[in-house]
Amino acid sequence: MMKTKLNITIEDGLLERAKVYALKKQVSLSSLIEEYLKTVVYVSPIQKNMLDMVDRLHPDPKIIAESHQKTSFYEGQKRKQGF
């Protein structure tokens, strides 16, 4: 597979921490970044099927309404307690 160079700009502290992490894992920083990008970009067939299933779900309106009631209750409690 052909490789291409990439220049990126990141915070100094992040770069140093990434270098230490790569050193501990005994991998190059380049391969660490490449492997991470693969996890973000590529979706396995199993993951795709699961995401498709979730997209097809139609939640019960009662469950949604109950969730909104709980959220409203807890938000009210936070305001009441000064949070």
LOLO-792602 format. One record per atom (N, C-alpha, C): residue number from 0; residue in three letters; y, x, z. Coordinates in steps of 0.2 Angstrom, whole numbers, plus 5000, padded with zeros to 4 digits. Each point is the difference from the previous one (the first is absolute). Layout:
+-------+------+------+------+------+
! torza ! rofi !    y !    x !    z !
+-------+------+------+------+------+
!   NUM !  ALA !    Y !    X !    Z !
...
+-------+------+------+------+------+
end
This chain:
+-------+------+------+------+------+
! torza ! rofi !    y !    x !    z !
+-------+------+------+------+------+
!     0 !  MET ! 4994 ! 5004 ! 5000 !
!     0 !  MET ! 5006 ! 4996 ! 5000 !
!     0 !  MET ! 5006 ! 5004 ! 5000 !
!     1 !  MET ! 5005 ! 4999 ! 4996 !
!     1 !  MET ! 5006 ! 5004 ! 5000 !
!     1 !  MET ! 5005 ! 4998 ! 5006 !
!     2 !  LYS ! 5003 ! 5006 ! 5002 !
!     2 !  LYS ! 5004 ! 4999 ! 5006 !
!     2 !  LYS ! 5007 ! 5001 ! 4997 !
!     3 !  THR ! 5005 ! 4997 ! 5004 !
!     3 !  THR ! 5007 ! 5000 ! 4998 !
!     3 !  THR ! 5004 ! 5002 ! 5007 !
!     4 !  LYS ! 5005 ! 5005 ! 4999 !
!     4 !  LYS ! 5004 ! 5002 ! 5006 !
!     4 !  LYS ! 5005 ! 4994 ! 5002 !
!     5 !  LEU ! 5001 ! 5000 ! 5006 !
!     5 !  LEU ! 5005 ! 4994 ! 5003 !
!     5 !  LEU ! 5004 ! 5003 ! 5005 !
!     6 !  ASN ! 5007 ! 4999 ! 4999 !
!     6 !  ASN ! 5005 ! 5002 ! 5005 !
!     6 !  ASN ! 5002 ! 4994 ! 5004 !
!     7 !  ILE ! 5000 ! 5001 ! 5007 !
!     7 !  ILE ! 5002 ! 4994 ! 5004 !
!     7 !  ILE ! 5005 ! 5003 ! 5005 !
!     8 !  THR ! 5004 ! 4995 ! 5003 !
!     8 !  THR ! 5005 ! 5002 ! 5005 !
!     8 !  THR ! 4998 ! 4996 ! 5006 !
!     9 !  ILE ! 4999 ! 5003 ! 5006 !
!     9 !  ILE ! 4998 ! 4997 ! 5006 !
!     9 !  ILE ! 5004 ! 5004 ! 5006 !
!    10 !  GLU ! 5000 ! 4996 ! 5005 !
!    10 !  GLU ! 5003 ! 5003 ! 5006 !
!    10 !  GLU ! 4997 ! 5007 ! 5002 !
!    11 !  ASP ! 5004 ! 5005 ! 5003 !
!    11 !  ASP ! 4997 ! 5006 ! 5002 !
!    11 !  ASP ! 4995 ! 4999 ! 5005 !
!    12 !  GLY ! 5001 ! 4996 ! 5005 !
!    12 !  GLY ! 4995 ! 5000 ! 5005 !
!    12 !  GLY ! 4994 ! 4997 ! 4998 !
!    13 !  LEU ! 5000 ! 4995 ! 4995 !
!    13 !  LEU ! 4994 ! 4997 ! 4998 !
!    13 !  LEU ! 4996 ! 5005 ! 4996 !
!    14 !  LEU ! 5003 ! 5004 ! 4996 !
!    14 !  LEU ! 4997 ! 5005 ! 4996 !
!    14 !  LEU ! 4996 ! 5005 ! 5005 !
!    15 !  GLU ! 5003 ! 5002 ! 5005 !
!    15 !  GLU ! 4997 ! 5005 ! 5005 !
!    15 !  GLU ! 4994 ! 4997 ! 5003 !
!    16 !  ARG ! 5001 ! 4993 ! 5002 !
!    16 !  ARG ! 4994 ! 4997 ! 5003 !
!    16 !  ARG ! 4994 ! 4999 ! 4995 !
!    17 !  ALA ! 5002 ! 4999 ! 4994 !
!    17 !  ALA ! 4995 ! 4999 ! 4995 !
!    17 !  ALA ! 4996 ! 5006 ! 4999 !
!    18 !  LYS ! 5004 ! 5006 ! 5000 !
!    18 !  LYS ! 4997 ! 5006 ! 4999 !
!    18 !  LYS ! 4995 ! 5002 ! 5005 !
!    19 !  VAL ! 5002 ! 4998 ! 5006 !
!    19 !  VAL ! 4996 ! 5002 ! 5006 !
!    19 !  VAL ! 4993 ! 4995 ! 5000 !
!    20 !  TYR ! 5001 ! 4994 ! 4998 !
!    20 !  TYR ! 4995 ! 4995 ! 4999 !
!    20 !  TYR ! 4995 ! 5003 ! 4995 !
!    21 !  ALA ! 5002 ! 5002 ! 4994 !
!    21 !  ALA ! 4996 ! 5002 ! 4995 !
!    21 !  ALA ! 4996 ! 5007 ! 5002 !
!    22 !  LEU ! 5004 ! 5004 ! 5004 !
!    22 !  LEU ! 4997 ! 5006 ! 5002 !
!    22 !  LEU ! 4994 ! 4999 ! 5005 !
!    23 !  LYS ! 5001 ! 4995 ! 5004 !
!    23 !  LYS ! 4995 ! 4998 ! 5005 !
!    23 !  LYS ! 4994 ! 4997 ! 4996 !
!    24 !  LYS ! 5001 ! 4996 ! 4995 !
!    24 !  LYS ! 4995 ! 4997 ! 4996 !
!    24 !  LYS ! 4997 ! 5005 ! 4995 !
!    25 !  GLN ! 5003 ! 5006 ! 4999 !
!    25 !  GLN ! 4997 ! 5005 ! 4996 !
!    25 !  GLN ! 5001 ! 4997 ! 4993 !
!    26 !  VAL ! 5005 ! 4997 ! 4998 !
!    26 !  VAL ! 5001 ! 4998 ! 4993 !
!    26 !  VAL ! 5007 ! 5002 ! 4998 !
!    27 !  SER ! 5002 ! 5000 ! 4994 !
!    27 !  SER ! 5006 ! 5002 ! 4997 !
!    27 !  SER ! 5005 ! 4994 ! 5001 !
!    28 !  LEU ! 5006 ! 5001 ! 5001 !
!    28 !  LEU ! 5005 ! 4994 ! 5000 !
!    28 !  LEU ! 5000 ! 4996 ! 4994 !
!    29 !  SER ! 4999 ! 5003 ! 4994 !
!    29 !  SER ! 4999 ! 4997 ! 4994 !
!    29 !  SER ! 4994 ! 4995 ! 5000 !
!    30 !  SER ! 4995 ! 5002 ! 5002 !
!    30 !  SER ! 4994 ! 4996 ! 5000 !
!    30 !  SER ! 5000 ! 4994 ! 5005 !
!    31 !  LEU ! 5003 ! 5002 ! 5005 !
!    31 !  LEU ! 5002 ! 4995 ! 5006 !
!    31 !  LEU ! 5004 ! 4994 ! 4997 !
!    32 !  ILE ! 5005 ! 5002 ! 4996 !
!    32 !  ILE ! 5004 ! 4995 ! 4997 !
!    32 !  ILE ! 4997 ! 4996 ! 4995 !
!    33 !  GLU ! 4996 ! 5004 ! 4996 !
!    33 !  GLU ! 4996 ! 4997 ! 4994 !
!    33 !  GLU ! 4995 ! 4995 ! 5003 !
!    34 !  GLU ! 4997 ! 5001 ! 5005 !
!    34 !  GLU ! 4994 ! 4996 ! 5003 !
!    34 !  GLU ! 5004 ! 4994 ! 5002 !
!    35 !  TYR ! 5005 ! 5000 ! 5004 !
!    35 !  TYR ! 5004 ! 4995 ! 5002 !
!    35 !  TYR ! 5002 ! 4995 ! 4995 !
!    36 !  LEU ! 5003 ! 5003 ! 4995 !
!    36 !  LEU ! 5002 ! 4996 ! 4994 !
!    36 !  LEU ! 4994 ! 4996 ! 4997 !
!    37 !  LYS ! 4995 ! 5003 ! 5000 !
!    37 !  LYS ! 4994 ! 4996 ! 4997 !
!    37 !  LYS ! 4998 ! 4994 ! 5004 !
!    38 !  THR ! 5001 ! 5001 ! 5007 !
!    38 !  THR ! 4998 ! 4994 ! 5004 !
!    38 !  THR ! 5005 ! 4994 ! 4999 !
!    39 !  VAL ! 5006 ! 5002 ! 4998 !
!    39 !  VAL ! 5006 ! 4995 ! 4999 !
!    39 !  VAL ! 4999 ! 4997 ! 4993 !
!    40 !  VAL ! 4998 ! 5004 ! 4995 !
!    40 !  VAL ! 5001 ! 4998 ! 4993 !
!    40 !  VAL ! 4993 ! 4996 ! 4998 !
!    41 !  TYR ! 4994 ! 5003 ! 5002 !
!    41 !  TYR ! 4994 ! 4997 ! 4997 !
!    41 !  TYR ! 4997 ! 4995 ! 5005 !
!    42 !  VAL ! 4998 ! 4995 ! 4997 !
!    42 !  VAL ! 4997 ! 4994 ! 5004 !
!    42 !  VAL ! 4993 ! 5000 ! 4998 !
!    43 !  SER ! 4996 ! 5000 ! 5005 !
!    43 !  SER ! 4992 ! 5000 ! 4999 !
!    43 !  SER ! 4999 ! 4993 ! 4998 !
!    44 !  PRO ! 4994 ! 4999 ! 4996 !
!    44 !  PRO ! 4998 ! 4993 ! 4998 !
!    44 !  PRO ! 4999 ! 4995 ! 5006 !
!    45 !  ILE ! 4998 ! 5003 ! 5006 !
!    45 !  ILE ! 4999 ! 4996 ! 5006 !
!    45 !  ILE ! 5006 ! 4998 ! 5003 !
!    46 !  GLN ! 5005 ! 5005 ! 5000 !
!    46 !  GLN ! 5007 ! 4998 ! 5002 !
!    46 !  GLN ! 5003 ! 4995 ! 4996 !
!    47 !  LYS ! 4999 ! 5000 ! 4993 !
!    47 !  LYS ! 5003 ! 4996 ! 4996 !
!    47 !  LYS ! 4997 ! 4993 ! 5001 !
!    48 !  ASN ! 4994 ! 4999 ! 5001 !
!    48 !  ASN ! 4996 ! 4994 ! 5001 !
!    48 !  ASN ! 5003 ! 4997 ! 5006 !
!    49 !  MET ! 5001 ! 5004 ! 5005 !
!    49 !  MET ! 5002 ! 4997 ! 5007 !
!    49 !  MET ! 5007 ! 4997 ! 4999 !
!    50 !  LEU ! 5004 ! 5004 ! 4997 !
!    50 !  LEU ! 5007 ! 4998 ! 4999 !
!    50 !  LEU ! 5001 ! 4994 ! 4996 !
!    51 !  ASP ! 4996 ! 4999 ! 4995 !
!    51 !  ASP ! 4999 ! 4994 ! 4996 !
!    51 !  ASP ! 4998 ! 4994 ! 5004 !
!    52 !  MET ! 4995 ! 5001 ! 5004 !
!    52 !  MET ! 4998 ! 4995 ! 5005 !
!    52 !  MET ! 5006 ! 4998 ! 5005 !
!    53 !  VAL ! 5003 ! 5004 ! 5002 !
!    53 !  VAL ! 5006 ! 4999 ! 5005 !
!    53 !  VAL ! 5005 ! 4996 ! 4996 !
!    54 !  ASP ! 5002 ! 5002 ! 4994 !
!    54 !  ASP ! 5005 ! 4996 ! 4996 !
!    54 !  ASP ! 4998 ! 4993 ! 4999 !
!    55 !  ARG ! 4993 ! 4999 ! 4999 !
!    55 !  ARG ! 4998 ! 4993 ! 4999 !
!    55 !  ARG ! 4999 ! 4995 ! 5006 !
!    56 !  LEU ! 5001 ! 5003 ! 5006 !
!    56 !  LEU ! 5000 ! 4996 ! 5006 !
!    56 !  LEU ! 5005 ! 4996 ! 5001 !
!    57 !  HIS ! 4999 ! 4994 ! 5002 !
!    57 !  HIS ! 5005 ! 4995 ! 5001 !
!    57 !  HIS ! 5000 ! 4998 ! 5008 !
!    58 !  PRO ! 5004 ! 5003 ! 5004 !
!    58 !  PRO ! 4999 ! 4998 ! 5007 !
!    58 !  PRO ! 5002 ! 4993 ! 5002 !
!    59 !  ASP ! 4997 ! 4998 ! 5005 !
!    59 !  ASP ! 5000 ! 4993 ! 5002 !
!    59 !  ASP ! 5008 ! 4999 ! 5003 !
!    60 !  PRO ! 5003 ! 4995 ! 4997 !
!    60 !  PRO ! 5007 ! 4999 ! 5002 !
!    60 !  PRO ! 5001 ! 4999 ! 5008 !
!    61 !  LYS ! 4995 ! 4997 ! 5003 !
!    61 !  LYS ! 5000 ! 5000 ! 5008 !
!    61 !  LYS ! 5000 ! 5007 ! 5003 !
!    62 !  ILE ! 4997 ! 5004 ! 4997 !
!    62 !  ILE ! 5000 ! 5007 ! 5003 !
!    62 !  ILE ! 5007 ! 5003 ! 4999 !
!    63 !  ILE ! 5002 ! 4999 ! 4994 !
!    63 !  ILE ! 5007 ! 5003 ! 4999 !
!    63 !  ILE ! 5005 ! 4997 ! 5005 !
!    64 !  ALA ! 5000 ! 4994 ! 5001 !
!    64 !  ALA ! 5005 ! 4996 ! 5004 !
!    64 !  ALA ! 4999 ! 5003 ! 5007 !
!    65 !  GLU ! 4994 ! 5001 ! 5002 !
!    65 !  GLU ! 4998 ! 5002 ! 5007 !
!    65 !  GLU ! 5003 ! 5007 ! 5001 !
!    66 !  SER ! 4999 ! 5004 ! 4995 !
!    66 !  SER ! 5003 ! 5007 ! 5000 !
!    66 !  SER ! 5007 ! 5000 ! 5001 !
!    67 !  HIS ! 5004 ! 4996 ! 4996 !
!    67 !  HIS ! 5007 ! 4999 ! 5000 !
!    67 !  HIS ! 5002 ! 4998 ! 5007 !
!    68 !  GLN ! 4997 ! 4995 ! 5003 !
!    68 !  GLN ! 5001 ! 4998 ! 5007 !
!    68 !  GLN ! 5000 ! 5006 ! 5005 !
!    69 !  LYS ! 4994 ! 5004 ! 4999 !
!    69 !  LYS ! 4999 ! 5005 ! 5005 !
!    69 !  LYS ! 5006 ! 5005 ! 4999 !
!    70 !  THR ! 5002 ! 5002 ! 4994 !
!    70 !  THR ! 5005 ! 5005 ! 4999 !
!    70 !  THR ! 5006 ! 4997 ! 5003 !
!    71 !  SER ! 5002 ! 4994 ! 4999 !
!    71 !  SER ! 5006 ! 4997 ! 5002 !
!    71 !  SER ! 5000 ! 5000 ! 5008 !
!    72 !  PHE ! 4994 ! 4999 ! 5003 !
!    72 !  PHE ! 5000 ! 5000 ! 5007 !
!    72 !  PHE ! 5001 ! 5007 ! 5003 !
!    73 !  TYR ! 4997 ! 5005 ! 4997 !
!    73 !  TYR ! 5001 ! 5007 ! 5002 !
!    73 !  TYR ! 5007 ! 5002 ! 4999 !
!    74 !  GLU ! 5003 ! 4998 ! 4994 !
!    74 !  GLU ! 5007 ! 5002 ! 4999 !
!    74 !  GLU ! 5004 ! 4997 ! 5005 !
!    75 !  GLY ! 4999 ! 4994 ! 5002 !
!    75 !  GLY ! 5004 ! 4997 ! 5005 !
!    75 !  GLY ! 4999 ! 5003 ! 5007 !
!    76 !  GLN ! 4994 ! 5002 ! 5001 !
!    76 !  GLN ! 4999 ! 5004 ! 5007 !
!    76 !  GLN ! 5004 ! 5007 ! 5000 !
!    77 !  LYS ! 5000 ! 5003 ! 4994 !
!    77 !  LYS ! 5003 ! 5007 ! 5000 !
!    77 !  LYS ! 5007 ! 4999 ! 5001 !
!    78 !  ARG ! 5003 ! 4995 ! 4997 !
!    78 !  ARG ! 5008 ! 4999 ! 5001 !
!    78 !  ARG ! 5001 ! 4998 ! 5007 !
!    79 !  LYS ! 4996 ! 4996 ! 5003 !
!    79 !  LYS ! 5001 ! 4997 ! 5007 !
!    79 !  LYS ! 4999 ! 5006 ! 5005 !
!    80 !  GLN ! 4996 ! 5005 ! 4998 !
!    80 !  GLN ! 4999 ! 5006 ! 5005 !
!    80 !  GLN ! 5005 ! 5005 ! 4998 !
!    81 !  GLY ! 5004 ! 4999 ! 4995 !
!    81 !  GLY ! 5005 ! 5005 ! 4998 !
!    81 !  GLY ! 4997 ! 5006 ! 4996 !
!    82 !  PHE ! 4995 ! 4999 ! 4996 !
!    82 !  PHE ! 4997 ! 5006 ! 4996 !
!    82 !  PHE ! 5003 ! 4999 ! 4993 !
+-------+------+------+------+------+
end
